[in-house]
Amino acid sequence: MKKKVASIIGVSLYISALAAQDTLFVSPRGAGTLFSREEPGSVEGLCPKLASISGPARSVVVYFEKGLYELKEPLLITAKEKNPSIDTLTFQGSSSGVAVLSGGRRVFGWKPADKGIMKAELPVGVDFRQLYVNDRMEIRARIPNRTNEDDYSPYNRVVGFDEQRQTVLIAREEWDGWNDQDGIEMVINHHWYQSRFRIDSVFMKGDQVEILPVIPTRKHLFQLTYAQMLASGKPYYFENSLAFVDQPREWFFQKDNATLYYCPENTANVREIPVTYPLLDKVLKIAGEEEAPIENVYVKNLKFGFTNWLVPSREGIIGTQGVQGRGYPGDWENGILEVEFARNIRIHHCHFVGAGDNGVVFTKGVKESEIAFSHFDQISANAIVIDTYRKGLQPKSFLCEKNRITDNLIENVGMHYTNGMGLIVSYVAKTIIRNNEIRNGRYTGMQIGNHFGDNISVMRDNVIKKNNIHRVMLLHDDGGAIYTLSLQPGTQIRENWMHDFGRSDWADNFPVNGVFLDNNSGYIRVQDNVFTDLDTVDRIKEQCAGNATTRDNILVNNNSQDPEIKATAGYRGEVGIIVNDVDVK
């Protein structure tokens, strides 16, 4: 095959360039103050060390030796750390092994519980919503048990919603009177929404059970009075009870006594395999100011992962597409790596795994930056988010423009919040999204634009080209491989290959599409795209709901099976960590 994820290949990474630059060495066991090869420093001491650099401006490389770095707090790079004495700042991983910057903690001290379940005591006060075994996201215990890894089925179906009493009705035989209902979450999928909430009260009503959600999710759930969101038959399940741990890969964390319960596939080796729970909300943040953006930060060859996001545990979440929650501010969302008010940030050959929320987030005012040749995997919500995407039209200084997302492999997204995507980019201009592969998602592959109304804004001239998008829309409806909203003159969707997906048996009755030009999409050119093996899916759909209209979109030559487009779609070369046997001398 011409494409593969690069884990071990014989390529030397920038070694010769390092000799001409100031290099700080960091080690998992480092304790030195010099940050030299002989006396490397610790990751905790890195930011103070950078802040202490003075003198003439020069390039500085921070070299992370191979190994696991369990961060006590996120790395924060501001104008204090990226000071005027540092022209270009590079974070670079080892070339002889993988350097892992982790927001999580390994689990040790396993003991047998019963029925094949193991348990371990964790520090008091921790809480989390994901668990990873060998980097794979395991199943937060649920009922009915998950047996299908594509659509996470089977599900029960809601009998109905009582909008006056603001309750959810289910069949009596689907409620077993569990005594720990305070921690149980009910999860409902409706169209492009996923709703998660804890339970306030339960009432028996003959052959039905009436469930009252907690506030504030109760309020936000019963605002969904459109599009038959509250019709009967919506798929649902219950999650997060020790009583639900009854099959391999399921786990439950009992917060009051800080005990983790896990049913491994093989109890004999659970003590030897890496089991990780998330702790920090983010691993690295690069934060400039609106009037003084940070410039010239490069991040190369590093593995980042295992982040937490507890807003849904505290507040619940009634989430529309891209896990945009109703009723709480957008800045409650997190990424493993976050950037704001910055220029020329380059993220190359990195591996992002185990996101409690999103992978990489450019929040606002990020320009002329790039995410390339990186691998995103095991993502709870969205792999890549660009812009303050829940806040509508923003000041022009918040615009993210002239950014590039190229040659990445993005897979296994929406793994916890199933309406997550490979990419969601909103208030953007002159953004290039090309030669990425997006696969294995339960909802839309990528979204360009948001609900900005019928307004011409600074959003324009985006290029979505030569992407390979497949095995998406595995659960939800009202989406597609490429989904657009809002007027964006000059935007082009060209030479993409969209293939091998269809409508889930658990989807609602709204459209599933290849390219979906939804409400207010306008002035977009869709040309020379290839659609292959789409099962009961519209190749291209323009839709208007209510007063929202589409206008002046151009559709040209989207009916071929051009072999050259298929062959050139997707990432070029190698993605992810590059490792060989050569180390920095």
LUMTOR-927348 format. One record per residue (C-alpha): residue in three letters; x, y, z. Coordinates in steps of 0.2 Angstrom, whole numbers, plus 5000, padded with zeros to 4 digits. Layout:
# residues N
ALAXYZ/...
***
This chain:
# residues 585
MET500050005000/LYS500650174996/LYS499950245013/LYS500250195030/VAL500350265048/ALA502150295052/SER502650225068/ILE504450155065/ILE505350205049/GLY507050245045/VAL506950425043/SER508050555052/LEU507050695059/TYR507850865058/ILE509450805067/SER510650905057/ALA509651065060/LEU509651045079/ALA511551065080/ALA511451245074/GLN510151295087/ASP509951315106/THR509251145112/LEU508451115129/PHE508350935134/VAL506850865144/SER506750685151/PRO505350595160/ARG506650565174/GLY507450745172/ALA507850845187/GLY509250955181/THR509251145179/LEU510351165164/PHE509151065153/SER510750995144/ARG510950825136/GLU511950765152/GLU510750845164/PRO509050855156/GLY507650955165/SER505850895170/VAL504350945160/GLU503751035175/GLY505251145175/LEU505151185156/CYS504051335156/PRO505051435170/LYS506651385160/LEU505951465144/ALA505351615153/SER507151645160/ILE507951645142/SER508651815138/GLY509851905126/PRO509851915107/ALA508351825098/ARG508751655092/SER507851485089/VAL507651365103/VAL507251185101/VAL506451085116/TYR506950905114/PHE505850775123/GLU506750615126/LYS505750455123/GLY504550405137/LEU502950445146/TYR502750615154/GLU501250625165/LEU500950805167/LYS500350885183/GLU499651035174/PRO499551085156/LEU501051165147/LEU500551345144/ILE501551445132/THR501151635133/ALA502251785129/LYS503151755145/GLU503751585139/LYS503851635120/ASN504751795125/PRO505751915113/SER507351815115/ILE506551665107/ASP506351695088/THR505651515084/LEU505151395097/THR505051205093/PHE504451065103/GLN505150905096/GLY504950725101/SER506350595101/SER506850505085/SER507350345094/GLY505650315103/VAL503950395106/ALA503850545119/VAL502050545126/LEU501450705134/SER499950635144/GLY498550715153/GLY498150555161/ARG498750425174/ARG499150245173/VAL498150125184/PHE499050005195/GLY498649895210/TRP497249785202/LYS496349655212/PRO494949535208/ALA493149585212/ASP491949455206/LYS491249385190/GLY492849425180/ILE492849605186/MET494449685192/LYS494549835203/ALA495849965208/GLU495950105220/LEU496250285213/PRO496650445221/VAL495150525231/GLY494450665221/VAL494750615203/ASP493350595191/PHE493350555172/ARG492150495158/GLN493450385148/LEU494550245151/TYR495950185139/VAL496750015138/ASN498250005126/ASP497650175119/ARG495950105115/MET494350185122/GLU493450055133/ILE491550055136/ARG490750155150/ALA489650025157/ARG487950035149/ILE486249935146/PRO485849865134/ASN487549805131/ARG488549875116/THR488849745103/ASN489049845087/GLU490649945085/ASP490050045071/ASP488350115077/TYR488550065096/SER486949975095/PRO485849895101/TYR484750025109/ASN483050035117/ARG481750155110/VAL480850295120/VAL478950275121/GLY478650455122/PHE479050635129/ASP477850725140/GLU478150905136/GLN477050975150/ARG477850875164/GLN479550875155/THR479750685157/VAL480350545146/LEU479250385145/ILE480050215143/ALA479350035144/ARG479249965161/GLU480249815158/GLU481749925153/TRP481949995170/ASP482649875184/GLY482449995199/TRP484350025200/ASN484750095217/ASP486150205211/GLN485150305199/ASP485950475205/GLY487450435194/ILE486550345180/GLU486450445164/MET485150425150/VAL485750445133/ILE484550485119/ASN484950505100/HIS483850615090/HIS484250655072/TRP485850755073/TYR485750785092/GLN486350675107/SER485650715124/ARG486450655140/PHE485750685157/ARG485650625175/ILE484050565182/ASP483150675195/SER481650565199/VAL480750405192/PHE478850375193/MET477950205189/LYS476450235177/GLY475750065174/ASP476749975160/GLN477850135158/VAL479150225168/GLU479250415168/ILE480950485170/LEU481250665175/PRO482950735170/VAL483950845181/ILE484051035179/PRO484751115168/THR484750975155/ARG482850955158/LYS482551135152/HIS483651115136/LEU482950945131/PHE481251015131/GLN481751155120/LEU481951035106/THR480151055100/TYR480551055081/ALA480950925068/GLN480050785078/MET481550785091/LEU480350735104/ALA479450595095/SER479250425101/GLY480450285095/LYS482150385098/PRO483550265102/TYR484150275120/TYR485250175133/PHE485750195151/GLU487550225156/ASN488650225171/SER488250105185/LEU489149955193/ALA487649855189/PHE487949875171/VAL489749805171/ASP489349625164/GLN490349605148/PRO492249625143/ARG492849805140/GLU491549885152/TRP492049995166/PHE491350095180/PHE492150225192/GLN491350235209/LYS491750415214/ASP491250405233/ASN492550275237/ALA493750315222/THR493650135215/LEU493850085197/TYR492949925191/TYR493449855175/CYS492949695166/PRO494549655155/GLU494549535140/ASN495849435149/THR496049455168/ALA497749365167/ASN498649515159/VAL497649665166/ARG499149705177/GLU500349715163/ILE499449815150/PRO499350005151/VAL497650065158/THR497550255158/TYR496150375165/PRO496150555160/LEU496450695173/LEU496950855164/ASP495750955152/LYS497150995140/VAL499050955138/LEU499751105128/LYS499051285126/ILE499751415115/ALA498951575120/GLY499351755113/GLU498451915115/GLU497251995103/GLU498452145100/ALA500052035102/PRO499851865094/ILE501151725098/GLU502151685082/ASN503251545076/VAL502951395087/TYR503251225079/VAL502651055087/LYS503450905079/ASN503450715082/LEU502550715099/LYS501150605105/PHE499850695115/GLY498350625124/PHE497150565138/THR496250725142/ASN494750745153/TRP493050845151/LEU491850845165/VAL490550975160/PRO489350835154/SER489550755171/ARG489150925180/GLU487850995168/GLY487350855156/ILE487350905138/ILE486050925125/GLY487150935110/THR486850975092/GLN488050935078/GLY489950945083/VAL489450925101/GLN488951105102/GLY487951105119/ARG486451205122/GLY486451325137/TYR488251335141/PRO489651445134/GLY490751385120/ASP492351415130/TRP491851265141/GLU492451155127/ASN494251085127/GLY495551015116/ILE497150915119/LEU498051055111/GLU497351225110/VAL497951385101/GLU497251565102/PHE497851725095/ALA499351655086/ARG500251655069/ASN501351525060/ILE500951385072/ARG501451215064/ILE500951055070/HIS501750915061/HIS501950725063/CYS501050715079/HIS499850585086/PHE498350645096/VAL497450495105/GLY496150485119/ALA495250655119/GLY493950685132/ASP493250815121/ASN494150875105/GLY495850845098/VAL496651015092/VAL495651175094/PHE496051345086/THR494951445097/LYS495051625089/GLY496251735080/VAL497351595073/LYS498151635056/GLU499351565044/SER499551405054/GLU499551225049/ILE499051045055/ALA499850915044/PHE500450735043/SER499650695060/HIS498550555066/PHE496950585077/ASP496250425085/GLN495050385099/ILE494250555100/SER492650575111/ALA491950725101/ASN492850815086/ALA494650785080/ILE494950965074/VAL493951125079/ILE494351295071/ASP493651455078/THR492351505092/TYR491151395083/ARG489651415095/LYS489651605096/GLY488951665079/LEU489751815070/GLN491251875080/PRO492452025079/LYS493552015064/SER495052005075/PHE494351835080/LEU494351765062/CYS495451615059/GLU496151635041/LYS497451565030/ASN497651405039/ARG498051235032/ILE497451065037/THR498250945026/ASP498850755025/ASN498150705041/LEU497350535046/ILE495750565056/GLU494850415063/ASN493750345077/VAL492950515081/GLY491250545090/MET491650395101/HIS490850455117/TYR489750605110/THR489250525094/ASN488850675084/GLY490650725084/MET491550755068/GLY493250745060/LEU493350935058/ILE492151075062/VAL492751245056/SER491651395057/TYR492051575056/VAL493551545044/ALA494251625028/LYS495551555015/THR495651395025/ILE496351245015/ILE495751075020/ARG496550945008/ASN497250775006/ASN496550715023/GLU495750545026/ILE494250545038/ARG493550375043/ASN492450285056/GLY491350415063/ARG489550405068/TYR489050575061/THR489650705048/GLY491450695041/MET491750885041/GLN490751045044/ILE491151205036/GLY490251355042/ASN488851375056/HIS487251465059/PHE487651645054/GLY486051675045/ASP485851755028/ASN487351875030/ILE488851905020/SER490251895032/VAL492151885031/MET491951695029/ARG492551655011/ASP493751575000/ASN493951405009/VAL494551254999/ILE494051075003/LYS495050974990/LYS495650794988/ASN495050725004/ASN494550535006/ILE493050525017/HIS492250355021/ARG491350255034/VAL490550405041/MET488650435046/LEU488750265055/LEU487350315067/HIS486550485065/ASP485550575051/ASP485450745044/GLY487250755039/GLY488550695026/ALA490350675022/ILE490550865019/TYR489250975027/THR489051165025/LEU488151315033/SER488151495029/LEU488651605014/GLN490451585010/PRO490851664993/GLY492351584984/THR492251424994/GLN492651264983/ILE492351084987/ARG493350994973/GLU494050824969/ASN493550734985/TRP493150554986/MET491650504997/HIS491250324998/ASP490650165007/PHE489350235019/GLY487450235021/ARG486050255033/SER486050165049/ASP484650055055/TRP484550175070/ALA484550335061/ASP483050445060/ASN482150495044/PHE483150645039/PRO484350655024/VAL486050565024/ASN487150635010/GLY488850645002/VAL488950835001/PHE487550925011/LEU487351115007/ASP486151155022/ASN485351305028/ASN486051475021/SER487451385011/GLY487851504997/TYR489151544984/ILE489951374985/ARG490651284970/VAL490551094971/GLN491551014957/ASP492350854951/ASN491950754967/VAL491750564966/PHE490450464975/THR490650274977/ASP489550144985/LEU488350264995/ASP486950155001/THR485250255000/VAL486250415001/ASP485950574991/ARG487650624983/ILE487350814984/LYS485850894993/GLU485351074995/GLN484151105009/CYS483151245015/ALA482251245032/GLY480951375036/ASN481651545031/ALA483451485029/THR483851475010/THR485351415000/ARG485851524985/ASP486951524970/ASN487951364973/ILE488751294957/LEU488751104955/VAL489851044940/ASN490350864935/ASN490050764951/ASN489450604942/SER491050524937/GLN492150384945/ASP493750464940/PRO495150344945/GLU496450484946/ILE495350574959/LYS495150414969/ALA497050384968/THR497550554974/ALA496250584988/GLY496850565006/TYR498550595014/ARG500150585005/GLY501750505013/GLU501750455031/VAL500750515045/GLY500950515064/ILE502550495074/ILE504150455065/VAL505450355074/ASN507150275069/ASP508650225079/VAL509550395078/ASP509450505093/VAL510050685095/LYS511850695100/
***
